[in-house]
Amino acid sequence: MTNLRKSSLITILVTATIVIALSAVSTWLLFVSGLSLNRLAVVAVGTLAVVALIVWLNLRARRRWLEALNRDTEALTQLAGDEHYRSGQDQIFTAELAPLSKVVREERERLVHLGMTDYLSKAGNRRALEQWLRDFHVNPETGAPVSVLLIDIDHFKQINDRYGHKVGDRVIENFVHLLKHRVRRYDLIARLGGDEFCVVFPKTDLSIAASLAGRLRAQLPSVIELAENRYHPLSWTGGMSVTDPFDSAYDQVLWRADQALIRAKDSGRKQTKICRPSKFADSPALQATHELLH
């Protein structure tokens, strides 16, 4: 606004200078031409009136321009205030949604966990096992091998037939509890269904995994509690294998371990056999060596 006032003052001064100059020129011309003083006065007054009109019109135009500028400024200020208000409202809305978003995220994680957990044993289920193996297959960590041990409780059907399914369910729960307390903290346990389980040994080659399986067999009890003061003999059969860089699918290691488990069952149970991957066979199990793990 200060600059505009200076500009208006300069305009008035320039106009006044022009008026004085025009008056002087008109007076000189009239004097030279021999006109009377009355006529000189009329010409001077007319010149002043014209210049005054020009100044008034200029000031009027500037005033309207300033009024329009003030309206625009007020509109921009109001708009800025509205934007700030909306921004504040958005922040409030976001803050109000944050707890709800957290609840939704936690509920989603809970549902995903439930979908990957066996309802009875609380171990991982087959879907979880497949996801673990898929992750290891797609994202191998510096080529570290992953060993798997399939476990089948011997003659579990006899427990269900003799004592009922509730007792059988308790055996499943107790067996998984025993496994969890005898494997390493980062080993993974899954129940594949019925009385079949799988232990996954991440970053573990077959020789170390075989030692762990042997230790597991030695540490698991020979009897399991069915009910208070009621026990049943416990034994299990196992099949082992390890991942291989030549595996074209994530579940090939599981297929080899299953072949070893079948061989162990056919050989009399209560033992663990190993099926090593073959790099040169069309079917890895056909030329794999089946070793008895003592």
MIDOSE-1310 file (N, C-alpha, C; in nm, 2 decimals, decimal comma, always signed):
residues 294
mtnl	+0,08/-0,12/+0,00/+0,00/+0,00/+0,00/+0,09/+0,13/+0,00; +0,20/+0,12/+0,06/+0,29/+0,24/+0,07/+0,34/+0,27/-0,07; +0,37/+0,17/-0,15/+0,42/+0,19/-0,29/+0,31/+0,25/-0,37; +0,18/+0,21/-0,35/+0,07/+0,27/-0,43/+0,05/+0,41/-0,39
rkss	+0,07/+0,45/-0,27/+0,05/+0,59/-0,23/+0,16/+0,68/-0,29; +0,28/+0,62/-0,29/+0,39/+0,70/-0,36/+0,37/+0,71/-0,50; +0,31/+0,61/-0,57/+0,28/+0,62/-0,71/+0,18/+0,72/-0,74; +0,07/+0,73/-0,65/-0,03/+0,83/-0,67/+0,02/+0,97/-0,65
liti	+0,11/+0,99/-0,55/+0,16/+1,12/-0,53/+0,25/+1,17/-0,65; +0,33/+1,07/-0,70/+0,41/+1,11/-0,82/+0,32/+1,14/-0,93; +0,21/+1,07/-0,95/+0,12/+1,10/-1,06/+0,06/+1,24/-1,05; +0,02/+1,28/-0,92/-0,03/+1,42/-0,90/+0,07/+1,52/-0,93
lvta	+0,20/+1,50/-0,88/+0,30/+1,60/-0,90/+0,33/+1,61/-1,05; +0,34/+1,50/-1,13/+0,37/+1,51/-1,27/+0,25/+1,58/-1,34; +0,13/+1,55/-1,30/+0,01/+1,62/-1,36/+0,02/+1,77/-1,33; +0,05/+1,81/-1,20/+0,06/+1,95/-1,17/+0,17/+2,02/-1,25
tivi	+0,28/+1,95/-1,27/+0,39/+2,01/-1,35/+0,34/+2,04/-1,49; +0,27/+1,93/-1,54/+0,22/+1,95/-1,68/+0,12/+2,06/-1,69; +0,03/+2,08/-1,59/-0,07/+2,19/-1,58/+0,00/+2,32/-1,58; +0,10/+2,33/-1,50/+0,18/+2,46/-1,49/+0,24/+2,49/-1,62
alsa	+0,30/+2,38/-1,69/+0,37/+2,41/-1,81/+0,27/+2,45/-1,92; +0,16/+2,37/-1,93/+0,05/+2,41/-2,03/+0,00/+2,55/-2,00; -0,02/+2,59/-1,88/-0,07/+2,72/-1,85/+0,03/+2,83/-1,89; +0,15/+2,80/-1,87/+0,25/+2,90/-1,91/+0,26/+2,91/-2,06
vstw	+0,26/+2,80/-2,13/+0,26/+2,80/-2,27/+0,14/+2,87/-2,33; +0,02/+2,83/-2,27/-0,10/+2,90/-2,32/-0,10/+3,05/-2,30; -0,06/+3,08/-2,18/-0,05/+3,23/-2,15/+0,04/+3,30/-2,24; +0,16/+3,24/-2,27/+0,25/+3,30/-2,36/+0,20/+3,32/-2,50
llfv	+0,13/+3,21/-2,55/+0,07/+3,21/-2,68/-0,03/+3,32/-2,69; -0,12/+3,32/-2,59/-0,23/+3,42/-2,59/-0,17/+3,56/-2,58; -0,07/+3,58/-2,50/-0,01/+3,71/-2,49/+0,05/+3,76/-2,62; +0,12/+3,66/-2,69/+0,18/+3,69/-2,81/+0,08/+3,73/-2,92
sgls	-0,03/+3,65/-2,91/-0,14/+3,67/-3,01/-0,22/+3,80/-2,99; -0,20/+3,86/-2,87/-0,26/+3,99/-2,84/-0,40/+3,97/-2,78; -0,44/+3,86/-2,72/-0,57/+3,84/-2,67/-0,58/+3,92/-2,53; -0,70/+3,95/-2,50/-0,72/+4,03/-2,37/-0,69/+3,94/-2,25
lnrl	-0,68/+4,00/-2,13/-0,66/+3,93/-2,01/-0,77/+3,84/-1,97; -0,90/+3,88/-2,00/-1,01/+3,80/-1,97/-1,01/+3,67/-2,05; -0,97/+3,68/-2,17/-0,96/+3,56/-2,25/-0,85/+3,47/-2,20; -0,74/+3,53/-2,16/-0,63/+3,45/-2,10/-0,68/+3,37/-1,98
avva	-0,76/+3,44/-1,90/-0,81/+3,38/-1,78/-0,90/+3,26/-1,81; -0,99/+3,28/-1,91/-1,08/+3,17/-1,95/-1,00/+3,05/-2,00; -0,90/+3,08/-2,08/-0,82/+2,97/-2,14/-0,75/+2,89/-2,02; -0,69/+2,97/-1,93/-0,62/+2,91/-1,82/-0,71/+2,82/-1,73
vgtl	-0,83/+2,88/-1,70/-0,93/+2,80/-1,62/-0,97/+2,68/-1,69; -1,00/+2,69/-1,82/-1,04/+2,57/-1,90/-0,93/+2,46/-1,90; -0,80/+2,50/-1,91/-0,69/+2,41/-1,91/-0,68/+2,34/-1,77; -0,70/+2,42/-1,67/-0,69/+2,36/-1,53/-0,81/+2,26/-1,51
avva	-0,93/+2,30/-1,56/-1,04/+2,21/-1,55/-1,02/+2,07/-1,62; -0,96/+2,08/-1,74/-0,93/+1,96/-1,81/-0,83/+1,87/-1,74; -0,72/+1,93/-1,69/-0,62/+1,86/-1,61/-0,68/+1,80/-1,48; -0,76/+1,88/-1,41/-0,82/+1,84/-1,29/-0,91/+1,71/-1,32
livw	-0,98/+1,72/-1,43/-1,06/+1,60/-1,46/-0,98/+1,48/-1,49; -0,87/+1,50/-1,56/-0,78/+1,39/-1,58/-0,72/+1,33/-1,45; -0,68/+1,42/-1,36/-0,63/+1,37/-1,23/-0,74/+1,30/-1,15; -0,86/+1,35/-1,15/-0,97/+1,29/-1,08/-1,00/+1,15/-1,14
lnlr	-1,00/+1,14/-1,27/-1,03/+1,01/-1,33/-0,92/+0,91/-1,30; -0,79/+0,95/-1,29/-0,68/+0,87/-1,26/-0,69/+0,82/-1,12; -0,72/+0,91/-1,02/-0,74/+0,87/-0,88/-0,85/+0,78/-0,86; -0,96/+0,80/-0,94/-1,08/+0,71/-0,92/-1,05/+0,57/-0,97
arrr	-0,98/+0,56/-1,08/-0,94/+0,43/-1,14/-0,85/+0,36/-1,04; -0,75/+0,43/-0,98/-0,66/+0,37/-0,88/-0,74/+0,32/-0,76; -0,84/+0,40/-0,71/-0,91/+0,36/-0,60/-0,99/+0,23/-0,62; -1,05/+0,22/-0,74/-1,12/+0,10/-0,78/-1,03/-0,02/-0,79
wlea	-0,91/+0,01/-0,84/-0,81/-0,10/-0,85/-0,77/-0,15/-0,71; -0,75/-0,05/-0,62/-0,71/-0,09/-0,48/-0,83/-0,17/-0,41; -0,95/-0,12/-0,44/-1,07/-0,20/-0,38/-1,07/-0,34/-0,43; -1,05/-0,36/-0,56/-1,05/-0,49/-0,62/-0,93/-0,58/-0,56
lnrd	-0,82/-0,51/-0,54/-0,70/-0,58/-0,48/-0,73/-0,62/-0,34; -0,80/-0,54/-0,26/-0,83/-0,57/-0,13/-0,93/-0,69/-0,12; -1,03/-0,69/-0,22/-1,12/-0,81/-0,22/-1,05/-0,94/-0,25; -0,95/-0,93/-0,35/-0,88/-1,05/-0,39/-0,79/-1,10/-0,27
teal	-0,73/-1,00/-0,20/-0,65/-1,03/-0,08/-0,73/-1,10/+0,02; -0,85/-1,05/+0,05/-0,94/-1,11/+0,15/-0,98/-1,25/+0,11; -1,01/-1,26/-0,02/-1,05/-1,39/-0,07/-0,94/-1,50/-0,06; -0,82/-1,45/-0,09/-0,70/-1,54/-0,08/-0,68/-1,58/+0,07
tqla	-0,69/-1,48/+0,16/-0,68/-1,51/+0,30/-0,78/-1,61/+0,35; -0,91/-1,59/+0,31/-1,01/-1,68/+0,34/-0,98/-1,82/+0,29; -0,94/-1,83/+0,17/-0,91/-1,95/+0,11/-0,79/-2,02/+0,18; -0,69/-1,95/+0,22/-0,58/-2,00/+0,30/-0,63/-2,06/+0,43
gdeh	-0,72/-1,98/+0,49/-0,78/-2,02/+0,62/-0,86/-2,15/+0,60; -0,94/-2,16/+0,49/-1,02/-2,28/+0,46/-0,92/-2,40/+0,44; -0,81/-2,38/+0,37/-0,72/-2,49/+0,35/-0,66/-2,53/+0,48; -0,62/-2,43/+0,56/-0,57/-2,47/+0,69/-0,67/-2,55/+0,77
yrsg	-0,79/-2,50/+0,77/-0,90/-2,57/+0,84/-0,92/-2,72/+0,79; -0,92/-2,73/+0,65/-0,94/-2,86/+0,60/-0,82/-2,95/+0,63; -0,70/-2,89/+0,63/-0,58/-2,96/+0,67/-0,59/-3,01/+0,81; -0,63/-2,92/+0,90/-0,65/-2,96/+1,04/-0,75/-3,07/+1,05
qdqi	-0,86/-3,06/+0,98/-0,97/-3,16/+0,98/-0,91/-3,29/+0,93; -0,83/-3,29/+0,83/-0,77/-3,41/+0,78/-0,68/-3,48/+0,88; -0,61/-3,39/+0,95/-0,52/-3,45/+1,05/-0,60/-3,51/+1,17; -0,71/-3,44/+1,20/-0,79/-3,49/+1,31/-0,86/-3,63/+1,26
ftae	-0,90/-3,63/+1,13/-0,96/-3,75/+1,08/-0,86/-3,86/+1,08; -0,74/-3,83/+1,03/-0,63/-3,93/+1,03/-0,60/-3,98/+1,17; -0,60/-3,89/+1,26/-0,57/-3,93/+1,40/-0,68/-4,02/+1,46; -0,80/-3,99/+1,42/-0,91/-4,07/+1,46/-0,91/-4,21/+1,40
lapl	-0,86/-4,22/+1,27/-0,86/-4,34/+1,20/-0,74/-4,43/+1,24; -0,64/-4,37/+1,30/-0,52/-4,45/+1,33/-0,55/-4,57/+1,42; -0,62/-4,55/+1,54/-0,65/-4,66/+1,62/-0,73/-4,77/+1,55; -0,83/-4,73/+1,46/-0,91/-4,82/+1,39/-0,82/-4,90/+1,29
skvv	-0,73/-4,83/+1,22/-0,64/-4,89/+1,13/-0,55/-4,99/+1,20; -0,50/-4,96/+1,32/-0,42/-5,06/+1,40/-0,50/-5,18/+1,43; -0,63/-5,16/+1,47/-0,72/-5,27/+1,50/-0,74/-5,36/+1,38; -0,76/-5,30/+1,26/-0,78/-5,38/+1,14/-0,66/-5,45/+1,10
reer	-0,54/-5,39/+1,12/-0,41/-5,46/+1,09/-0,39/-5,57/+1,18; -0,41/-5,55/+1,31/-0,39/-5,66/+1,41/-0,49/-5,78/+1,38; -0,61/-5,74/+1,34/-0,71/-5,85/+1,32/-0,67/-5,92/+1,19; -0,62/-5,85/+1,09/-0,58/-5,92/+0,97/-0,46/-6,02/+1,00
erlv	-0,36/-5,97/+1,08/-0,25/-6,05/+1,12/-0,30/-6,17/+1,20; -0,40/-6,15/+1,29/-0,45/-6,26/+1,37/-0,52/-6,37/+1,28; -0,59/-6,32/+1,18/-0,66/-6,42/+1,09/-0,56/-6,49/+1,00; -0,45/-6,42/+0,96/-0,35/-6,49/+0,88/-0,28/-6,60/+0,97
hlgm	-0,25/-6,56/+1,09/-0,19/-6,66/+1,18/-0,28/-6,78/+1,20; -0,41/-6,75/+1,22/-0,50/-6,86/+1,24/-0,51/-6,95/+1,12; -0,50/-6,89/+1,00/-0,50/-6,97/+0,87/-0,38/-7,05/+0,85; -0,27/-7,02/+0,93/-0,14/-7,09/+0,92/-0,12/-7,18/+1,04
tdyl	-0,22/-7,20/+1,13/-0,20/-7,27/+1,25/-0,29/-7,39/+1,26; -0,24/-7,50/+1,30/-0,33/-7,62/+1,33/-0,41/-7,60/+1,45; -0,54/-7,61/+1,44/-0,63/-7,58/+1,54/-0,61/-7,66/+1,67; -0,57/-7,78/+1,66/-0,55/-7,87/+1,77/-0,42/-7,86/+1,84
skag	-0,31/-7,87/+1,76/-0,18/-7,88/+1,82/-0,12/-7,74/+1,84; -0,17/-7,64/+1,77/-0,12/-7,50/+1,77/+0,02/-7,49/+1,70; +0,06/-7,60/+1,63/+0,17/-7,59/+1,55/+0,13/-7,54/+1,41; +0,23/-7,52/+1,32/+0,19/-7,48/+1,19/+0,11/-7,59/+1,12
nrra	+0,03/-7,55/+1,02/-0,04/-7,65/+0,94/+0,03/-7,68/+0,81; -0,03/-7,75/+0,72/+0,03/-7,78/+0,59/+0,05/-7,66/+0,51; -0,04/-7,56/+0,52/-0,03/-7,44/+0,44/+0,10/-7,36/+0,49; +0,11/-7,36/+0,62/+0,23/-7,29/+0,68/+0,36/-7,36/+0,63
leqw	+0,36/-7,50/+0,63/+0,48/-7,57/+0,59/+0,51/-7,54/+0,44; +0,41/-7,54/+0,36/+0,43/-7,51/+0,22/+0,49/-7,37/+0,20; +0,43/-7,27/+0,28/+0,48/-7,13/+0,27/+0,63/-7,12/+0,31; +0,66/-7,19/+0,42/+0,80/-7,19/+0,47/+0,89/-7,24/+0,36
lrdf	+0,86/-7,36/+0,30/+0,94/-7,42/+0,20/+0,95/-7,33/+0,08; +0,84/-7,27/+0,04/+0,84/-7,18/-0,07/+0,93/-7,06/-0,05; +0,92/-7,01/+0,07/+1,01/-6,89/+0,10/+1,16/-6,93/+0,09; +1,19/-7,05/+0,15/+1,33/-7,10/+0,14/+1,37/-7,12/+0,00
hvnp	+1,28/-7,17/-0,08/+1,32/-7,20/-0,22/+1,33/-7,08/-0,31; +1,25/-6,98/-0,28/+1,25/-6,85/-0,36/+1,36/-6,76/-0,31; +1,38/-6,76/-0,18/+1,48/-6,66/-0,12/+1,59/-6,74/-0,04; +1,67/-6,82/-0,11/+1,77/-6,90/-0,04/+1,88/-6,80/+0,02
etga	+1,91/-6,82/+0,14/+2,01/-6,74/+0,21/+2,15/-6,79/+0,18; +2,22/-6,73/+0,09/+2,36/-6,77/+0,05/+2,37/-6,92/+0,03; +2,26/-6,98/-0,03/+2,26/-7,12/-0,06/+2,26/-7,22/+0,05; +2,22/-7,17/+0,17/+2,22/-7,25/+0,29/+2,11/-7,36/+0,27
pvsv	+2,14/-7,49/+0,30/+2,05/-7,60/+0,29/+1,94/-7,59/+0,40; +1,83/-7,65/+0,37/+1,72/-7,67/+0,46/+1,68/-7,81/+0,47; +1,69/-7,87/+0,59/+1,66/-8,01/+0,60/+1,52/-8,03/+0,66; +1,45/-8,14/+0,63/+1,32/-8,16/+0,68/+1,31/-8,30/+0,74
llid	+1,23/-8,32/+0,84/+1,21/-8,45/+0,90/+1,06/-8,47/+0,91; +1,01/-8,57/+0,84/+0,87/-8,61/+0,85/+0,86/-8,72/+0,96; +0,76/-8,70/+1,05/+0,74/-8,79/+1,16/+0,60/-8,85/+1,16; +0,59/-8,98/+1,18/+0,46/-9,05/+1,19/+0,45/-9,13/+1,32
idhf	+0,36/-9,10/+1,40/+0,34/-9,17/+1,53/+0,30/-9,31/+1,50; +0,37/-9,41/+1,55/+0,34/-9,55/+1,52/+0,21/-9,59/+1,58; +0,13/-9,66/+1,50/+0,00/-9,72/+1,54/-0,09/-9,62/+1,62; -0,10/-9,50/+1,57/-0,18/-9,40/+1,63/-0,33/-9,44/+1,62
kqin	-0,37/-9,51/+1,52/-0,51/-9,55/+1,50/-0,56/-9,64/+1,61; -0,47/-9,72/+1,67/-0,50/-9,80/+1,78/-0,55/-9,72/+1,90; -0,48/-9,61/+1,92/-0,52/-9,52/+2,03/-0,66/-9,47/+2,01; -0,69/-9,42/+1,89/-0,82/-9,37/+1,87/-0,93/-9,48/+1,88
dryg	-0,90/-9,60/+1,83/-0,99/-9,70/+1,83/-1,02/-9,75/+1,97; -0,91/-9,76/+2,05/-0,92/-9,81/+2,19/-0,97/-9,71/+2,29; -0,92/-9,59/+2,28/-0,95/-9,49/+2,39/-1,05/-9,38/+2,34; -1,07/-9,36/+2,21/-1,15/-9,26/+2,16/-1,07/-9,14/+2,10
hkvg	-1,14/-9,06/+2,03/-1,07/-8,95/+1,96/-1,03/-8,84/+2,05; -1,10/-8,82/+2,16/-1,06/-8,72/+2,26/-0,92/-8,75/+2,32; -0,90/-8,88/+2,35/-0,77/-8,92/+2,40/-0,67/-8,90/+2,29; -0,71/-8,94/+2,17/-0,61/-8,92/+2,05/-0,57/-8,78/+2,03
drvi	-0,67/-8,69/+2,05/-0,64/-8,55/+2,04/-0,54/-8,50/+2,15; -0,56/-8,56/+2,26/-0,47/-8,52/+2,37/-0,33/-8,57/+2,34; -0,32/-8,69/+2,28/-0,19/-8,74/+2,25/-0,12/-8,65/+2,15; -0,20/-8,60/+2,05/-0,14/-8,51/+1,95/-0,09/-8,38/+2,02
enfv	-0,17/-8,33/+2,11/-0,12/-8,21/+2,18/+0,00/-8,23/+2,26; +0,01/-8,34/+2,33/+0,12/-8,37/+2,41/+0,25/-8,40/+2,33; +0,23/-8,46/+2,22/+0,34/-8,49/+2,13/+0,41/-8,37/+2,07; +0,32/-8,27/+2,03/+0,37/-8,15/+1,98/+0,44/-8,07/+2,09
hllk	+0,38/-8,07/+2,21/+0,45/-8,01/+2,32/+0,59/-8,06/+2,35; +0,60/-8,19/+2,34/+0,73/-8,26/+2,36/+0,83/-8,22/+2,25; +0,78/-8,21/+2,13/+0,87/-8,17/+2,02/+0,92/-8,03/+2,03; +0,83/-7,93/+2,07/+0,87/-7,79/+2,08/+0,97/-7,77/+2,18
hrvr	+0,98/-7,86/+2,29/+1,08/-7,84/+2,39/+1,20/-7,92/+2,37; +1,21/-7,98/+2,25/+1,33/-8,05/+2,22/+1,40/-8,02/+2,09; +1,35/-7,92/+2,02/+1,41/-7,87/+1,90/+1,47/-7,73/+1,92; +1,55/-7,68/+1,83/+1,61/-7,55/+1,85/+1,50/-7,44/+1,84
rydl	+1,53/-7,33/+1,89/+1,42/-7,22/+1,90/+1,38/-7,17/+1,76; +1,47/-7,18/+1,66/+1,43/-7,14/+1,53/+1,39/-7,25/+1,43; +1,39/-7,37/+1,48/+1,33/-7,48/+1,40/+1,18/-7,47/+1,39; +1,12/-7,52/+1,29/+0,98/-7,50/+1,26/+0,90/-7,64/+1,27
iarl	+0,79/-7,64/+1,33/+0,71/-7,76/+1,35/+0,57/-7,74/+1,28; +0,53/-7,84/+1,21/+0,40/-7,83/+1,14/+0,33/-7,97/+1,16; +0,20/-7,97/+1,17/+0,12/-8,09/+1,17/+0,06/-8,10/+1,03; +0,08/-8,21/+0,96/+0,03/-8,22/+0,83/-0,11/-8,28/+0,82
ggde	-0,15/-8,33/+0,94/-0,28/-8,40/+0,94/-0,27/-8,53/+1,01; -0,37/-8,57/+1,09/-0,37/-8,70/+1,16/-0,25/-8,70/+1,25; -0,17/-8,81/+1,24/-0,06/-8,83/+1,33/+0,08/-8,80/+1,26; +0,07/-8,72/+1,15/+0,19/-8,69/+1,07/+0,24/-8,55/+1,10
fcvv	+0,37/-8,53/+1,12/+0,43/-8,40/+1,15/+0,55/-8,38/+1,07; +0,60/-8,25/+1,07/+0,72/-8,22/+1,00/+0,80/-8,12/+1,08; +0,93/-8,15/+1,09/+1,02/-8,05/+1,16/+1,11/-8,00/+1,05; +1,12/-7,87/+1,04/+1,20/-7,80/+0,94/+1,32/-7,74/+1,01
fpkt	+1,44/-7,78/+0,96/+1,57/-7,73/+1,02/+1,63/-7,63/+0,92; +1,61/-7,50/+0,94/+1,66/-7,40/+0,85/+1,81/-7,39/+0,86; +1,88/-7,36/+0,75/+2,03/-7,34/+0,75/+2,10/-7,46/+0,81; +2,05/-7,58/+0,78/+2,11/-7,70/+0,84/+2,13/-7,80/+0,73
dlsi	+2,26/-7,85/+0,72/+2,28/-7,96/+0,62/+2,23/-8,09/+0,67; +2,23/-8,19/+0,59/+2,17/-8,32/+0,63/+2,25/-8,39/+0,74; +2,38/-8,38/+0,75/+2,45/-8,44/+0,85/+2,42/-8,39/+0,99; +2,41/-8,25/+1,00/+2,37/-8,19/+1,13/+2,22/-8,23/+1,16
aasl	+2,14/-8,22/+1,06/+1,99/-8,25/+1,08/+1,98/-8,39/+1,13; +2,06/-8,49/+1,07/+2,05/-8,63/+1,11/+2,09/-8,64/+1,26; +2,19/-8,56/+1,30/+2,23/-8,57/+1,44/+2,12/-8,51/+1,53; +2,05/-8,41/+1,49/+1,94/-8,35/+1,56/+1,82/-8,45/+1,57
agrl	+1,80/-8,52/+1,46/+1,69/-8,62/+1,46/+1,72/-8,73/+1,56; +1,85/-8,77/+1,56/+1,89/-8,88/+1,65/+1,88/-8,84/+1,80; +1,91/-8,71/+1,82/+1,90/-8,66/+1,96/+1,75/-8,65/+2,00; +1,67/-8,61/+1,90/+1,53/-8,61/+1,93/+1,47/-8,74/+1,96
raql	+1,51/-8,84/+1,89/+1,46/-8,98/+1,92/+1,51/-9,02/+2,06; +1,63/-8,99/+2,10/+1,68/-9,03/+2,23/+1,61/-8,95/+2,34; +1,57/-8,83/+2,32/+1,51/-8,74/+2,42/+1,36/-8,76/+2,44; +1,29/-8,80/+2,33/+1,15/-8,82/+2,35/+1,12/-8,94/+2,44
psvi	+1,02/-8,93/+2,52/+0,99/-9,04/+2,61/+0,94/-9,16/+2,54; +0,95/-9,27/+2,60/+0,90/-9,40/+2,54/+0,75/-9,42/+2,57; +0,69/-9,34/+2,66/+0,55/-9,35/+2,68/+0,49/-9,21/+2,68; +0,36/-9,20/+2,66/+0,30/-9,07/+2,66/+0,17/-9,08/+2,74
elae	+0,14/-8,97/+2,81/+0,02/-8,97/+2,90/-0,11/-8,96/+2,82; -0,20/-9,05/+2,85/-0,33/-9,05/+2,78/-0,43/-8,97/+2,87; -0,42/-9,00/+3,00/-0,51/-8,93/+3,10/-0,43/-8,94/+3,23; -0,49/-8,90/+3,33/-0,42/-8,90/+3,46/-0,39/-9,04/+3,50
nryh	-0,26/-9,07/+3,52/-0,21/-9,20/+3,56/-0,24/-9,31/+3,45; -0,26/-9,27/+3,33/-0,28/-9,37/+3,22/-0,18/-9,33/+3,11; -0,10/-9,42/+3,07/+0,01/-9,40/+2,97/+0,00/-9,51/+2,86; +0,06/-9,47/+2,75/+0,06/-9,56/+2,63/+0,20/-9,55/+2,57
plsw	+0,25/-9,67/+2,52/+0,38/-9,67/+2,46/+0,39/-9,57/+2,34; +0,50/-9,49/+2,33/+0,52/-9,39/+2,22/+0,64/-9,43/+2,14; +0,62/-9,44/+2,01/+0,73/-9,46/+1,92/+0,69/-9,39/+1,79; +0,79/-9,36/+1,71/+0,76/-9,29/+1,58/+0,86/-9,33/+1,48
tggm	+0,82/-9,31/+1,35/+0,90/-9,34/+1,24/+0,92/-9,21/+1,16; +1,05/-9,19/+1,11/+1,08/-9,07/+1,04/+1,14/-9,09/+0,90; +1,13/-8,98/+0,82/+1,19/-8,98/+0,69/+1,26/-8,84/+0,67; +1,38/-8,84/+0,62/+1,45/-8,71/+0,61/+1,50/-8,68/+0,47
svtd	+1,52/-8,56/+0,44/+1,59/-8,51/+0,32/+1,63/-8,37/+0,34; +1,70/-8,32/+0,23/+1,75/-8,18/+0,24/+1,73/-8,12/+0,10; +1,72/-7,98/+0,11/+1,70/-7,91/-0,02/+1,82/-7,92/-0,10; +1,81/-7,90/-0,23/+1,92/-7,91/-0,33/+1,91/-7,80/-0,43
pfds	+2,02/-7,74/-0,47/+2,02/-7,63/-0,57/+1,95/-7,68/-0,70; +1,95/-7,81/-0,73/+1,89/-7,86/-0,85/+1,74/-7,88/-0,84; +1,68/-7,86/-0,73/+1,54/-7,87/-0,71/+1,47/-7,77/-0,80; +1,37/-7,81/-0,88/+1,30/-7,72/-0,96/+1,17/-7,67/-0,89
aydq	+1,13/-7,73/-0,78/+1,01/-7,69/-0,71/+1,04/-7,70/-0,56; +0,97/-7,61/-0,49/+0,99/-7,60/-0,34/+0,96/-7,73/-0,27; +0,86/-7,81/-0,32/+0,82/-7,93/-0,24/+0,89/-8,06/-0,28; +0,99/-8,05/-0,36/+1,07/-8,17/-0,39/+1,13/-8,23/-0,27
vlwr	+1,18/-8,15/-0,18/+1,25/-8,20/-0,06/+1,15/-8,27/+0,02; +1,02/-8,22/+0,03/+0,92/-8,29/+0,10/+0,88/-8,42/+0,04; +0,88/-8,43/-0,09/+0,85/-8,55/-0,16/+0,96/-8,66/-0,13; +1,09/-8,61/-0,13/+1,20/-8,71/-0,10/+1,19/-8,76/+0,05
adqa	+1,16/-8,67/+0,14/+1,14/-8,71/+0,28/+1,03/-8,81/+0,30; +0,92/-8,79/+0,22/+0,81/-8,88/+0,22/+0,85/-9,02/+0,17; +0,93/-9,02/+0,07/+0,98/-9,15/+0,02/+1,06/-9,22/+0,12; +1,14/-9,15/+0,19/+1,22/-9,21/+0,30/+1,13/-9,26/+0,41
lira	+1,03/-9,18/+0,45/+0,93/-9,22/+0,55/+0,86/-9,35/+0,51; +0,82/-9,37/+0,38/+0,76/-9,49/+0,34/+0,85/-9,61/+0,35; +0,98/-9,58/+0,31/+1,08/-9,69/+0,32/+1,10/-9,73/+0,47; +1,10/-9,63/+0,56/+1,12/-9,66/+0,70/+1,00/-9,74/+0,76
kdsg	+0,88/-9,71/+0,71/+0,76/-9,79/+0,76/+0,77/-9,93/+0,71; +0,81/-9,94/+0,58/+0,82/-10,08/+0,52/+0,93/-10,16/+0,59; +1,02/-10,09/+0,65/+1,13/-10,16/+0,71/+1,11/-10,20/+0,86; +0,99/-10,17/+0,91/+0,96/-10,21/+1,04/+0,93/-10,10/+1,14
rkqt	+0,92/-9,98/+1,10/+0,89/-9,86/+1,18/+1,00/-9,84/+1,29; +0,97/-9,75/+1,38/+1,06/-9,71/+1,49/+1,20/-9,68/+1,45; +1,21/-9,61/+1,33/+1,34/-9,58/+1,28/+1,33/-9,46/+1,19; +1,44/-9,40/+1,15/+1,44/-9,28/+1,05/+1,53/-9,32/+0,94
kicr	+1,48/-9,29/+0,82/+1,56/-9,31/+0,70/+1,58/-9,18/+0,62; +1,69/-9,18/+0,55/+1,73/-9,06/+0,48/+1,72/-9,08/+0,33; +1,66/-8,98/+0,25/+1,66/-8,99/+0,11/+1,74/-8,87/+0,06; +1,86/-8,89/+0,01/+1,95/-8,79/-0,04/+1,90/-8,75/-0,19
pskf	+1,91/-8,62/-0,22/+1,88/-8,58/-0,36/+1,98/-8,63/-0,46; +1,94/-8,67/-0,58/+2,03/-8,71/-0,68/+2,03/-8,60/-0,79; +2,15/-8,56/-0,83/+2,17/-8,46/-0,93/+2,15/-8,51/-1,07; +2,15/-8,64/-1,08/+2,16/-8,69/-1,22/+2,04/-8,78/-1,26
adsp	+1,95/-8,80/-1,17/+1,83/-8,88/-1,20/+1,71/-8,80/-1,24; +1,63/-8,85/-1,33/+1,51/-8,78/-1,37/+1,42/-8,77/-1,26; +1,41/-8,88/-1,18/+1,33/-8,89/-1,06/+1,42/-8,90/-0,94; +1,44/-8,80/-0,86/+1,54/-8,79/-0,75/+1,53/-8,91/-0,66
alqa	+1,41/-8,97/-0,64/+1,40/-9,08/-0,54/+1,45/-9,21/-0,60; +1,45/-9,22/-0,73/+1,49/-9,35/-0,79/+1,63/-9,39/-0,77; +1,72/-9,29/-0,78/+1,86/-9,32/-0,76/+1,91/-9,26/-0,63; +1,83/-9,22/-0,54/+1,87/-9,17/-0,41/+1,91/-9,28/-0,32
thel	+2,00/-9,26/-0,23/+2,04/-9,36/-0,14/+1,95/-9,35/-0,01; +1,89/-9,46/+0,03/+1,81/-9,46/+0,15/+1,90/-9,52/+0,26; +1,92/-9,43/+0,36/+2,01/-9,47/+0,47/+1,94/-9,48/+0,60; +1,97/-9,58/+0,67/+1,91/-9,59/+0,80/+1,98/-9,50/+0,90
lh	+1,90/-9,42/+0,97/+1,96/-9,33/+1,07/+1,94/-9,39/+1,21; +2,05/-9,43/+1,27/+2,05/-9,49/+1,40/+2,04/-9,39/+1,51
